[in-house]
């Protein structure tokens, strides 16, 4: 029987060998494209033939809701140009640009993305965003170069 250190070394070696043979996308489970596709599939369950729309996403980004004076729309914190750094309307905390072309890791962690959609949608719209809303929103932000 192998000693614990030998076993660990063997397992690490096997894992490294496997990682070098997998294509890059197999290692990166979350991406803008994979999340958008997942939301699109969810949206298709209630909207036959759904396709993400940058136009609808832009409309959502700029739509004014009457839920909160501090957060009337997404642009209140994220600016009218999502390629620029924003600032939280109450705390003043800096927010990285929303456009994935500017902030490369934007929408690359599904859990983090869902957390922020859940929080921000409730603050701005008063409800959770639908899968279609998320797909459209990200389609708009992804269209910004």
N, CA and C of each residue as an Amber inpcrd file, in Angstrom:
protein
   435
   0.8430000  -1.1770000   0.0000000   0.0000000   0.0000000   0.0000000
   0.8860000   1.2370000   0.0000000   0.4430000   2.2730000  -0.7670000
   1.2230000   3.5060000  -0.8510000   1.0440000   4.3280000   0.4100000
   2.0900000   5.0460000   0.7390000   2.0170000   5.9620000   1.8690000
   1.1880000   7.1760000   1.4500000   0.5950000   7.9100000   2.4110000
  -0.2600000   9.0650000   2.0800000   0.4070000  10.0750000   1.1550000
   1.6790000  10.4000000   1.3630000   2.3540000  11.3800000   0.5280000
   2.4950000  10.8600000  -0.8960000   2.8210000   9.5750000  -1.0550000
   2.9410000   8.9920000  -2.3860000   1.5820000   8.9980000  -3.0910000
   0.5330000   8.6840000  -2.3840000  -0.8010000   8.6560000  -2.9510000
  -1.2080000  10.0530000  -3.4070000  -0.9480000  11.0510000  -2.5640000
  -1.2880000  12.4310000  -2.9100000  -0.5160000  12.8620000  -4.1500000
   0.7620000  12.5560000  -4.2230000   1.5930000  12.9100000  -5.3760000
   1.0540000  12.2460000  -6.6340000   0.6500000  10.9980000  -6.5180000
   0.0960000  10.2730000  -7.6540000  -1.2110000  10.9160000  -8.1210000
  -2.0690000  11.2790000  -7.1950000  -3.3460000  11.9070000  -7.5470000
  -3.1460000  13.2750000  -8.1840000  -2.2390000  14.0700000  -7.6380000
  -1.9540000  15.3850000  -8.2030000  -1.3990000  15.2300000  -9.6110000
  -0.5080000  14.2900000  -9.8040000   0.0520000  14.0430000 -11.1330000
  -1.0200000  13.6360000 -12.1310000  -1.9250000  12.7810000 -11.7080000
  -3.0040000  12.3360000 -12.5900000  -3.9270000  13.4950000 -12.9400000
  -4.2270000  14.3260000 -11.9720000  -5.0910000  15.4790000 -12.2120000
  -4.4320000  16.4550000 -13.1810000  -3.1580000  16.7370000 -12.9900000
  -2.4420000  17.6320000 -13.9030000  -2.4050000  17.0670000 -15.3180000
  -2.1940000  15.7750000 -15.4360000  -2.1800000  15.1430000 -16.7530000
  -3.5420000  15.2800000 -17.4280000  -4.6060000  15.0870000 -16.6790000
  -5.9580000  15.2200000 -17.2230000  -6.2340000  16.6500000 -17.6510000
  -5.8420000  17.6270000 -16.8260000  -6.0880000  19.0340000 -17.1370000
  -5.3820000  19.4710000 -18.4130000  -4.2130000  18.9320000 -18.6850000
  -3.4820000  19.3450000 -19.8790000  -4.0290000  18.6970000 -21.1400000
  -4.8730000  17.6750000 -21.0010000  -5.4340000  17.0290000 -22.1870000
  -6.8320000  17.5290000 -22.5120000  -7.4900000  18.2130000 -21.5620000
  -8.8420000  18.7160000 -21.8140000  -8.7890000  20.0100000 -22.6100000
  -9.7710000  20.2470000 -23.4810000  -9.8180000  21.5250000 -24.1830000
 -10.1030000  22.6460000 -23.1880000  -9.6670000  23.8770000 -23.4640000
  -9.8330000  24.9740000 -22.5250000 -11.2710000  25.1750000 -22.0420000
 -12.2760000  25.0500000 -22.8970000 -13.6520000  25.2650000 -22.4820000
 -14.1230000  24.2170000 -21.4780000 -13.5470000  23.0480000 -21.5130000
 -13.9540000  22.0240000 -20.5560000 -13.5570000  22.4260000 -19.1410000
 -12.4980000  23.2220000 -19.0290000 -12.0480000  23.6690000 -17.7200000
 -12.8120000  24.9030000 -17.2550000 -13.2790000  25.7150000 -18.1950000
 -14.0160000  26.9350000 -17.8660000 -15.5090000  26.6670000 -18.0320000
 -16.1310000  26.2020000 -16.9730000 -17.5400000  25.8110000 -17.0460000
 -18.4520000  27.0120000 -17.2170000 -18.1090000  28.1630000 -16.6470000
 -18.9460000  29.3490000 -16.7220000 -18.3390000  30.3480000 -17.6860000
 -19.1610000  30.8670000 -18.5640000 -18.7390000  31.9150000 -19.4820000
 -19.9720000  32.7250000 -19.8410000 -19.7620000  33.8600000 -20.4780000
 -20.8800000  34.6770000 -20.9310000 -21.7750000  33.8190000 -21.8340000
 -21.1690000  33.1070000 -22.7550000 -21.9410000  32.3010000 -23.7120000
 -22.6950000  31.1640000 -23.0320000 -22.0360000  30.4540000 -22.0970000
 -22.7130000  29.3180000 -21.4670000 -23.8610000  29.7770000 -20.5780000
 -23.6810000  30.8980000 -19.8940000 -24.7660000  31.4070000 -19.0570000
 -25.9230000  31.9180000 -19.9140000 -25.6050000  32.6320000 -20.9820000
 -26.6530000  33.1410000 -21.8740000 -27.4310000  31.9900000 -22.4870000
 -26.7380000  30.9300000 -22.8650000 -27.4130000  29.7620000 -23.4330000
 -28.3310000  29.1140000 -22.3940000 -27.8720000  29.0000000 -21.1660000
 -28.6940000  28.4000000 -20.1080000 -29.9520000  29.2330000 -19.8710000
 -29.8090000  30.5570000 -19.8010000 -30.9870000  31.4170000 -19.6080000
 -31.9210000  31.3300000 -20.8060000 -31.3560000  31.2420000 -21.9990000
 -32.1730000  31.1360000 -23.2140000 -32.9870000  29.8460000 -23.2110000
 -32.3620000  28.7490000 -22.7960000 -33.0750000  27.4760000 -22.7160000
 -34.2080000  27.5510000 -21.6930000 -33.9440000  28.1930000 -20.5590000
 -34.9950000  28.3700000 -19.5470000 -36.1300000  29.2180000 -20.1170000
 -35.7810000  30.2940000 -20.8060000 -36.7960000  31.1940000 -21.3690000
 -37.6430000  30.4810000 -22.4280000 -37.0290000  29.5870000 -23.1890000
 -37.7580000  28.8480000 -24.2270000 -38.8590000  27.9760000 -23.6350000
 -38.7280000  27.6200000 -22.3660000 -39.7630000  26.7950000 -21.7450000
 -41.0650000  27.5740000 -21.5570000 -40.9880000  28.8890000 -21.5480000
 -42.2020000  29.7100000 -21.4140000 -42.4470000  30.5930000 -22.6350000
 -41.4120000  30.7830000 -23.4590000 -41.5270000  31.6130000 -24.6630000
 -40.9370000  30.8430000 -25.8470000 -41.7620000  30.1140000 -26.5450000
 -41.2820000  29.2880000 -27.6630000 -40.4620000  30.1350000 -28.6380000
 -39.3110000  29.6000000 -29.0280000 -38.4560000  30.2700000 -30.0010000
 -37.6900000  31.4670000 -29.4610000 -37.6000000  31.5910000 -28.1470000
 -36.8890000  32.7350000 -27.5570000 -35.4650000  32.8160000 -28.0840000
 -35.0610000  34.0300000 -28.4200000 -33.6870000  34.3390000 -28.7990000
 -33.3050000  35.6170000 -28.0660000 -32.1390000  35.6580000 -27.4330000
 -31.7360000  36.8710000 -26.7240000 -31.6890000  38.0770000 -27.6600000
 -32.0760000  39.2220000 -27.1350000 -32.1260000  40.4500000 -27.9190000
 -31.3700000  41.5670000 -27.2230000 -30.3460000  42.0950000 -27.8930000
 -29.6000000  43.2290000 -27.3470000 -30.5100000  44.4520000 -27.2350000
 -31.4460000  44.5840000 -28.1420000 -32.3800000  45.7170000 -28.1110000
 -33.2540000  45.6640000 -26.8550000 -33.8170000  44.4890000 -26.5610000
 -34.6210000  44.3540000 -25.3310000 -33.7490000  44.5390000 -24.0950000
 -32.5210000  44.0350000 -24.1350000 -31.6010000  44.1950000 -23.0110000
 -31.2720000  45.6550000 -22.7590000 -31.0770000  46.4220000 -23.8150000
 -30.8100000  47.8600000 -23.6790000 -32.0220000  48.5600000 -23.0640000
 -33.2110000  48.1960000 -23.5300000 -34.4400000  48.7960000 -22.9850000
 -34.5440000  48.5080000 -21.4870000 -34.2230000  47.2830000 -21.0770000
 -34.2580000  46.9230000 -19.6530000 -33.2190000  47.7250000 -18.8690000
 -32.0340000  47.8720000 -19.4160000 -30.9390000  48.5920000 -18.7510000
 -31.3370000  50.0390000 -18.4380000 -32.0510000  50.6690000 -19.3680000
 -32.4000000  52.0810000 -19.2030000 -33.8180000  52.3190000 -18.6830000
 -34.6240000  51.2720000 -18.5640000 -36.0070000  51.4410000 -18.1140000
 -36.0380000  51.9800000 -16.6850000 -36.8840000  52.9730000 -16.4710000
 -37.0320000  53.5480000 -15.1400000 -38.1630000  52.8450000 -14.4060000
 -37.8400000  52.3580000 -13.2240000 -38.8000000  51.6920000 -12.3570000
 -39.0870000  52.6300000 -11.1910000 -40.1880000  52.4850000 -10.5580000
 -40.5520000  53.3820000  -9.4610000 -40.4510000  52.6940000  -8.1050000
 -39.5190000  51.7700000  -7.9980000 -39.3430000  51.0120000  -6.7620000
 -38.5130000  51.7950000  -5.7520000 -37.4700000  52.4580000  -6.2380000
 -36.5460000  53.1470000  -5.3480000 -36.0290000  54.4180000  -6.0130000
 -36.0350000  55.5120000  -5.2740000 -35.5060000  56.7700000  -5.8050000
 -33.9970000  56.6680000  -6.0460000 -33.2990000  55.8960000  -5.2010000
 -31.8480000  55.7570000  -5.3440000 -31.4630000  54.8820000  -6.5360000
 -32.3140000  53.9000000  -6.8610000 -32.0140000  52.9510000  -7.9310000
 -33.1510000  52.9290000  -8.9610000 -33.3500000  54.0270000  -9.7150000
 -34.4680000  54.0510000 -10.6650000 -34.2610000  53.1250000 -11.8670000
 -33.0030000  52.8590000 -12.1930000 -32.6800000  51.9610000 -13.3090000
 -31.2410000  51.4690000 -13.1480000 -30.8360000  50.5750000 -14.0180000
 -29.4830000  50.0000000 -13.9390000 -28.4080000  51.0720000 -14.1130000
 -28.6980000  52.0340000 -15.0200000 -27.7240000  53.0790000 -15.3240000
 -27.4440000  53.9940000 -14.1340000 -28.3150000  54.0000000 -13.1270000
 -28.1000000  54.8450000 -11.9510000 -26.7620000  54.5260000 -11.2790000
 -26.3940000  53.2750000 -11.2420000 -25.1080000  52.8730000 -10.6550000
 -24.0770000  52.5130000 -11.7250000 -24.5600000  51.9790000 -12.8390000
 -23.6440000  51.4450000 -13.8490000 -23.3690000  52.4090000 -14.9860000
 -23.8640000  53.6190000 -14.9270000 -23.6970000  54.7160000 -15.8880000
 -24.4380000  54.4660000 -17.1990000 -24.6170000  55.5580000 -17.9460000
 -25.2930000  55.4680000 -19.2440000 -24.4390000  54.7150000 -20.2650000
 -23.1460000  54.6030000 -19.9930000 -22.2320000  53.8630000 -20.8690000
 -21.6550000  52.7090000 -20.0570000 -22.1920000  51.5200000 -20.2650000
 -21.7930000  50.3390000 -19.4850000 -20.3500000  49.9170000 -19.7280000
 -19.6480000  50.6370000 -20.6020000 -18.2220000  50.3690000 -20.8210000
 -17.3610000  51.1580000 -19.8390000 -18.0260000  51.9920000 -19.0320000
 -17.2940000  52.8190000 -18.0670000 -17.5460000  52.3340000 -16.6470000
 -16.6280000  52.6610000 -15.7600000 -16.7560000  52.3080000 -14.3520000
 -17.9510000  53.0350000 -13.7530000 -18.7140000  52.3190000 -12.9320000
 -19.8530000  52.9130000 -12.2650000 -19.5620000  53.1720000 -10.8050000
 -20.6100000  53.6050000 -10.0970000 -20.4610000  53.9040000  -8.6760000
 -21.8050000  53.6650000  -8.0110000 -21.8060000  52.9300000  -6.9010000
 -23.0440000  52.6330000  -6.1820000 -23.7090000  53.9430000  -5.7730000
 -25.0020000  54.0550000  -6.0360000 -25.7330000  55.3000000  -5.8070000
 -25.7720000  55.7310000  -4.3490000 -25.6700000  54.8160000  -3.4180000
 -25.7310000  55.1720000  -1.9930000 -24.3460000  55.1690000  -1.3540000
 -23.5960000  54.0890000  -1.5380000 -22.3010000  53.9620000  -0.8460000
 -21.1510000  54.6460000  -1.5690000 -21.3080000  54.8740000  -2.8630000
 -20.2230000  55.4640000  -3.6460000 -19.1440000  54.4720000  -4.0380000
 -19.3270000  53.1970000  -3.6790000 -18.3450000  52.1530000  -4.0090000
 -18.2260000  52.0210000  -5.5260000 -16.9780000  51.9350000  -6.0000000
 -16.7320000  51.7960000  -7.4380000 -17.2240000  50.4340000  -7.9240000
 -17.7490000  50.4290000  -9.1460000 -18.2460000  49.2020000  -9.7810000
 -17.5510000  49.0800000 -11.1350000 -16.9240000  47.9590000 -11.3930000
 -16.2580000  47.7280000 -12.6770000 -17.2560000  47.8660000 -13.8170000
 -16.7580000  48.2300000 -14.9720000 -17.6030000  48.3500000 -16.1620000
 -18.3990000  47.0610000 -16.3740000 -19.6410000  47.1940000 -16.7720000
 -20.5060000  46.0320000 -16.9730000 -20.2160000  45.2810000 -18.2680000
 -19.7390000  45.9710000 -19.2760000 -19.5090000  45.3440000 -20.5790000
 -18.3740000  44.3230000 -20.4960000 -18.6340000  43.0740000 -20.9150000
 -17.5770000  42.0510000 -20.8900000 -16.3620000  42.4160000 -21.7380000
 -16.5390000  43.2740000 -22.7470000 -15.4010000  43.6900000 -23.5740000
 -14.4070000  44.5170000 -22.7700000 -14.8770000  45.1460000 -21.6980000
 -14.0240000  45.9810000 -20.8550000 -13.5860000  45.2220000 -19.6010000
 -14.5180000  44.5370000 -18.9670000 -14.2260000  43.7570000 -17.7610000
 -14.3080000  42.2800000 -18.1510000 -13.1600000  41.7180000 -18.4850000
 -13.0940000  40.3800000 -19.0760000 -13.7370000  39.2850000 -18.2300000
 -13.7070000  39.4220000 -16.9000000 -14.2670000  38.3580000 -16.0750000
 -15.7510000  38.5730000 -15.7420000 -16.3520000  39.5880000 -16.3330000
 -17.7750000  39.8510000 -16.0950000 -18.5980000  38.6870000 -16.6440000
 -19.5010000  38.1650000 -15.8680000 -20.3950000  37.0590000 -16.2380000
 -19.6370000  35.7530000 -16.5090000 -18.5430000  35.5230000 -15.7920000
 -17.8080000  34.2640000 -15.9680000 -17.9310000  33.3460000 -14.7600000
 -18.6750000  33.7440000 -13.7690000 -18.9080000  32.9230000 -12.5790000
 -20.4200000  32.8910000 -12.3630000 -21.0390000  31.7700000 -12.7060000
 -22.5020000  31.6720000 -12.6740000 -23.0900000  31.9790000 -11.3040000
 -22.4820000  31.4970000 -10.2460000 -23.0140000  31.7420000  -8.8990000
 -22.9680000  33.2330000  -8.5600000 -21.8670000  33.8710000  -8.8940000
 -21.7150000  35.3010000  -8.6390000 -22.7020000  36.0990000  -9.4940000
 -22.8400000  35.7160000 -10.7400000 -23.7770000  36.4010000 -11.6390000
 -25.1970000  36.3150000 -11.1050000 -25.6100000  35.1210000 -10.6960000
 -26.9710000  34.9520000 -10.1680000 -27.1710000  35.7540000  -8.8870000
 -26.1590000  35.7830000  -8.0330000 -26.2430000  36.5530000  -6.7830000
 -26.5180000  38.0200000  -7.0870000 -25.7460000  38.5940000  -8.0200000
 -25.8990000  40.0150000  -8.3130000 -27.1920000  40.3050000  -9.0640000
 -27.6020000  39.4200000  -9.9670000 -28.8980000  39.6120000 -10.6290000
 -30.0160000  39.5950000  -9.5840000 -29.9840000  38.6300000  -8.6880000
 -31.0220000  38.5120000  -7.6570000 -31.1000000  39.8060000  -6.8280000
 -29.9630000  40.2540000  -6.3530000 -29.9220000  41.4440000  -5.5050000
 -30.3220000  42.7060000  -6.2850000 -29.6990000  42.9280000  -7.4160000
 -29.9270000  44.1660000  -8.1520000 -31.3030000  44.2280000  -8.7980000
 -31.7870000  43.1180000  -9.3080000 -33.1260000  43.1320000  -9.9000000
 -34.1720000  43.4980000  -8.8560000 -34.0440000  42.9220000  -7.6740000
 -35.0090000  43.2310000  -6.6110000 -34.9390000  44.7030000  -6.2230000
 -33.7190000  45.2490000  -6.0990000 -33.5750000  46.6570000  -5.7170000
 -34.1100000  47.6050000  -6.7820000 -33.8840000  47.2740000  -8.0430000
 -34.2520000  48.1830000  -9.1230000 -35.6770000  47.9450000  -9.6250000
 -36.0210000  46.6890000  -9.9050000 -37.3310000  46.4080000 -10.5140000
 -38.3910000  46.0070000  -9.4950000 -37.9500000  45.5940000  -8.3120000
 -38.8900000  45.1340000  -7.2960000 -39.2100000  43.6550000  -7.3900000
 -38.5720000  42.9570000  -8.3300000 -38.8030000  41.5200000  -8.5140000
 -37.5280000  40.8880000  -9.0650000 -37.5000000  39.5500000  -9.0460000
 -36.3560000  38.8710000  -9.6610000 -36.4740000  38.9700000 -11.1730000
 -35.3510000  39.0840000 -11.8390000 -35.3520000  39.1030000 -13.3020000
 -35.6110000  37.6950000 -13.8190000 -36.3050000  37.6060000 -14.9220000
 -36.5660000  36.3110000 -15.5430000 -35.3230000  35.8570000 -16.3030000
 -35.3230000  34.6090000 -16.7010000 -34.2170000  34.0890000 -17.5180000
 -34.1140000  34.8780000 -18.8180000 -35.2520000  35.2360000 -19.4030000
 -35.2560000  36.0240000 -20.6410000 -34.6390000  37.3990000 -20.3970000
 -34.9970000  38.0330000 -19.2750000 -34.4130000  39.3400000 -18.9340000
 -32.8960000  39.2390000 -18.8430000 -32.4060000  38.2040000 -18.1660000
 -30.9620000  38.0300000 -17.9870000 -30.2700000  37.8180000 -19.3280000
 -30.8400000  36.9680000 -20.1600000 -30.2400000  36.6960000 -21.4740000
 -30.2220000  37.9670000 -22.3210000 -31.3090000  38.7220000 -22.3110000
 -31.3710000  39.9720000 -23.0800000 -30.3890000  41.0010000 -22.5420000
 -30.3450000  41.1420000 -21.2200000 -29.4630000  42.1000000 -20.5620000
 -28.0080000  41.8250000 -20.9360000 -27.6040000  40.5720000 -20.8490000
 -26.2270000  40.2020000 -21.1650000 -25.9700000  40.3050000 -22.6720000
 -26.9810000  40.0500000 -23.4860000 -26.8210000  40.2320000 -24.9330000
 -26.5100000  41.7030000 -25.2370000 -27.2130000  42.6160000 -24.5700000
 -26.9420000  44.0520000 -24.7530000 -25.5180000  44.3760000 -24.3070000
 -25.1500000  43.9670000 -23.1070000 -23.8230000  44.3040000 -22.5960000
 -22.7270000  43.6890000 -23.4560000 -22.9830000  42.5140000 -23.9900000
 -21.9910000  41.8420000 -24.8460000 -21.8720000  42.5110000 -26.2110000
 -22.8800000  43.2680000 -26.5980000 -22.8470000  43.9530000 -27.8930000
 -21.9800000  45.2120000 -27.8510000 -21.6660000  45.6610000 -26.6390000
 -20.8600000  46.8770000 -26.4840000 -19.3820000  46.5450000 -26.6440000
 -18.7540000  47.1750000 -27.5670000 -17.3320000  46.9080000 -27.8440000
 -16.4840000  48.1050000 -27.5090000
